[in-house]
Amino acid sequence: MTTIAQAIRLALHVGEERHGVTDIFGEDVGAPLGGVFTCTQGLKTAWNSPLDERGIVGTAIGLALAGQKPVAEIQFSDYAYNTIDLLKLAGAMHWSSAGDWNCPLVVMTPTGAGIRGSLYHSHSFDATATHLPGWRVVIPSNPRDAYGLMLSAIREPNPVLFMIPKALMRYRGEEGEDIPGAPDQKTLDEMINKPVTGDMSQWAARWPETPDLFIPFGEARTVREGRDVTVVTYSRHVVIAREACAELAREGVDVELIDLRSLAPYDWAAIAKSVKKTHRVVFVNEELDVTNFGEHLVRRVVDELFYELYAPPRLVAGAMVPGVGLSDNLERASVPQKDDLVRAIRETAKHQP
C-alpha cells in the first residue's frame, strides 16, 4: 500500500511527465531533503526557495501568469496566514480580469494537528481557505484520493489549495484506497524512497507506471453506508470517524460516513441525500469551533432540510484556544478525539423528535 506522501510524490511525477508541471518549489522541497514529509523527493523540477512564504506564493502567481504550471509548497499551513492578501489576489484573478486571465497554480500545504507539533506546527487552515473565493480547496484522507485530487489540481485552470493532513502522511489507507497499478509496499519503498544511510549523491528515483486518475472536485465519497445518523467530515477525521462508526455499530447504531474530500466546491447533494435518509447529522473537523466551515454546513442543513430532521444537527470541532499544546493531553483536549465523536453520535442517535 502507498502512503499519502508517496501518493502525492507519484502524482507530481505524473504531472511533470504528462501534464505540464514546470516548477515544484518551496522551503526544502528540492534536494537533498525533498520536503519535510518527503512529498517531493526525487522530482526533476523540484527546487528550494528562500524561507519566505510570501515570496513563494508571489513567485507561483508570476509563473502561472507567465504560462507556466507551478506547484508551490508552504511548508506548514500555520505559515500561510502571512500570505492571505496574495492568496486573495490569485483567487480573484479570473473574476477581476473579466475572464481574460487564469491563474493555474497549486499551493500544497500540510495542515492540522496529530504530530505533536505544538503552537507553530498544528494549525488547521480549512476554515480560512474557504473564505478565499476563486480557490478550489481539497483535503484527501487516503492515498488514492491524494493521487487523484492532485492530478485534478494540476489540470485545473484556477488556483487550487491542496491541504495534506500532517497526521496521515504515512497512512496507507484501507482496502480500495490505494493507487491503481502501484507496486507492493516493499518494492515501491525501494523504488522511490531515498535511502537514509550510505552514499546518496547518485541516488535517483525509479518511477513505476501509474495511470491518470482524475477525482473531480466537489464529489464526496460515501465511506460507509448507514441508516441512523450521518457523519460528514474530511481529512484525518475520516480515519477517526471510521473507528467511531465501528464502535457504535457494536451498540446497534448504524452510521453513514461521508468524506467531503473537497471543501470548495463541496458536495451538497451528497449531504442532503444522506440527511434525508438518516434524518440526523453530525459534522466533525479539527478547526476552531468559531466560524468553522462545519457551522456553514449546519446552517445550510437547518435552512434547507429543517423538516427532514429528527434531531438538531451537531458540530464537533476544535477548541477555541490560541494554539495546540505540545503535550499529549493538551493536544487531545484541543482537537476532537474518537470518544468525543462517539459521544456526539450516540446522543444524536438517541434524540427523539
N, C-alpha and C positions, 0 to 999 in steps of 0.2 A: 504493500500500500504506500502511496505517495504522501508525504507530509504537505501541509498547506504551503510552507515555504518553498518546497521543491516544485509544487504545482505552479506557483507564481513564476519561479525561475524558468520552468518549461514553457509557460505561456509567453514570457518575454522573449525567449529564444525563438519561438514560432513567430512572434511579432517582428523580430529582427529579420528573419529569413523570408517571411512570406507576406507581411502586412505593413511594411514600410517604416517600422520604428527606426529612427535615426540617432537618437540620443537617450541613454538611460543614465541619470546622474543624480547626485546628492552627496551628502556627507558620508564618506567611507563606502560609497556604493561601488566604486571600481576596485581594481586590485590594490593591495593584496586581500582585503577583508571580504569584499562582496556583500556589504551591508551588515549591520549589527545582527540581523537574523539570517544572514546568508541568502537572502532572496535574489540577489543579483550576481552571485558567484559564477564566474566563467563566461559571462556575456561579453560579446565582442564590442558592443557600443557603449559599455558602462564606463563612466569616468567620475573622478572625485571632484566635488565642488568645495569652495571655502565653507566655513562654518557660518552660514548666512542664509536663513530661511527666506528672507525677502529677496535676496539675490537669486536663490533657486527658483522661486515662483516667477519672478520677473524675467529671468532667462528663459524659462519654459514658455511664457507668453510670447516673448520675442521670437523664439524658434518657431512656435506654432503659426504666428502671423507671417513668418517668412517662408512658409510652405513645408516646414519640417514636421516630424511626428515625434515629439519628446514624451518620455515618461520620467517625471521628476519625483524624487522621494524626499519627504520631510521625515527625518529620522524617527521622531515620535510625535504623535498628534498634539501632545502638550505644547509643542513649539509652533503650531500652526496659527495660534492666536495673533501673533505679530505680523501675519500676512493677510489679515482679513480684508483690508482695502484692495489688495491686489487680487485676491480671490473674487471679490465682488466685481472688479473690473473685467476679469476673464469671463465670469458668468453673464455679464451684461453685454459682451462684445457683439454678439449676433443681433440682439434686440436694438442696441444703441446705434448700430450701423445700418438699420433698416434692412437687415438680411444680407448686406453686402459682404460681411466678414464672418467667418467661423473661427473658433479658437480651439483646434483639435489637440488638446493635451490631456495627459493623465497625471494626476498627482496621487501617489500612493503613500500611505502613512499607517504605521502600526498604532492601534488605539486600544483603550480600555485598561482595566486592572488585571490582576491574576498572576503577575510575575514578581510580586513584592518590589515594585518599582518606586514606592513611596511618593512623595509630593510632586516630583517633577517628571515622572515616567508612568503615571497611572490614570491620566485623564481620559475621559471619553469625549469625542468631538461630534457625535452624530446629531445632537440637537442643534448645535451651531451650524453644522453643514446643511441642515435642511432649511436654514434661514438665508441661504445663498441662492436666489433664483438664477436659473440658467445652467446650473450644475446637475449632472447625473451623480447620484450618491449610492454607492453599493458597499455591502459588507458580507462577504461569504462566511460560511460556517463549516465548510468541508473542502477537501482538495478538488473535487470535481467542479464545484461551483466557483472556487477561486480561479481555476484554469479557464472555465468558460466565460466567466464575467470579465476577466482580464482581457481575453481576446475580443469580447464585445466592446470593452472600453477602448482598446487600441483602434478599433474601426469606427468609433463614434465621432462624428464631426464636432460635437460640443465638448466642453471640458468635463472630465469625469474625476470625481474624488473616490479613490479606491481605498477603503479602510480595511485593515487587516487586524483581526483580534490578536493581541500580543500573546494571550494565554493559549491560543490554538496554533501557534507557528509550527509546532512539532506534532500536531494532531493528524492522525492518519484516516480518520473517518470511519464510518460503518460500511457494511456491505452495500454496494451500489453507489458509493460516494467517491470512487477512485476515477482516475483519468482513463478513458478507453485506450487500450494499447500500451499502457505503461508497463515496463518490466517489473519483475518481482522486487521486493524491497531491497534485498542484498545487492542485486545486480544494479539497480538504479543508484544506490548509495555509492557503489564503486565507479559508476559512470560519471556522475555529476557532482558528487560531494568532494570538495578539496581535502586531501589528506591533512591531518593535524600534526604529523611528525615527518621528519625526513626532508629531503631537498624538494621544495615545491616551486622552484624557479621556472621549471619547464612544464609544469602541470597545465593541462588543458582538458576541459570537459569533453566527454564523448556523448553527444546528444542522441537519445532514442527518437525514433519516428513516432510522433504523436499527431493525432488528426486535428483539423479545425473543429472547434466546438464553440458555438456562439450561444450563450444563455441570454435570452432577451431581458433587458431592464424592465422592471415593473411586473414581473411574473413570479409570484410567490410559489413556494413548494410545500405541499402537504406532507409533512414528515410522518404523521401518524393520524389515521382516521379515528374518530371518536363520536360519541353521541351526547355526552353530558355537559361538557364545558369546552370552549375554545380557548386555547392559549396562543397568542400571537407574539412572536419575538424575532430575534436575529442575532448574528454574531455568536459569541461563546455561550450565550444563554440558550441557544438551541440545544447544545450538549447537556447543559444543566437541566433544562426543561424535559428532555427525553428521560433523564434519570427520575425526575419527579413524576412523570407520567407512569413509569414502570412501578414506582412505589404505590401510587394511588390506584393503579389497576388491581393491586392485591387487596385493596379495600372495596373494590367494586365500582370505583369512579372511572369512567371511560372518557379520556381526554383526547380532543383533537388538537394536534400541534401544527402550527403554520410557521414556516420560516420565510420572512419577507424577502430576504436576500437584497432587495433594492428599496431604498427609502425615498428616492426621487428619480423616477416616479415610483409610487408604491401600488400594490395590487389591491385596491379597494374592493373589487369584485370578489376576490377570494375571501376576504374578511367577511363581507356581507353574506355571502353564500353560507359560510360556516356558522355565523351567528344565527342566521335564520334556521339552521339545522339544530344547534345545541341550545340556543336562547340564553346562553351565558358566556361571558368572555373576560379573560384576564390578559392584560398586556404586561410584558416584562422586559426590562433592559437595565443597563447599569449607569445610564446618565443620571444627573441630578434630577430629583423629582419635581423641581420647579421649572416651568417652561420646558418640560420634557416632550419629546416627539410623541410619546405614548399618550400624553394629555390631549394632543390634537386628535388622535385616533379615538380616544374615549368621547371627546366632544362630538365627533362625527357619528359615532355609533348612537349616541343619545339623540342627535338631530335627525338622523335618517332611519334608525331602526328601533326607536323607543318602544313601539308597541310589539316588537318581537322579543323583548327582554323579560326574563323571569327573575332576574337579579341585577343589581346595579353593576355596570362594568367597573373593573378594578385595574389599577396600575400598581405594579411592584417595581420600584426603581431605586436608584442610589440615594444616599442621604445627602442633604443639603449642607455639606461641610466643605471647608476651604480646600481640602486635599485628602487623598487616600493615605492612611498611615502605613509605615513600614512594617510594623509587627503584624503577625498573622491575625491576632484578634481585632486589631484596628482595621485592617483591610476587609476582613469578613463583616465587620459592622458597617462598613461604608458602602458596600455594593451587595445586591441581592444574592443570597445563597439558596441552595436547594430547599432547605427547610422553610425559608420564607415563602418560596413559591408553592410548596406543598400546602402550607397553611392557608394561603390565599385561595388556591384552587378548591381545597376542601370546604372552606367557608362559603365560597361562591356556589359550589355544587349543592350545599345543604340549604341555601337560602330559598325560602318559599315565597312566591308572589302573593 
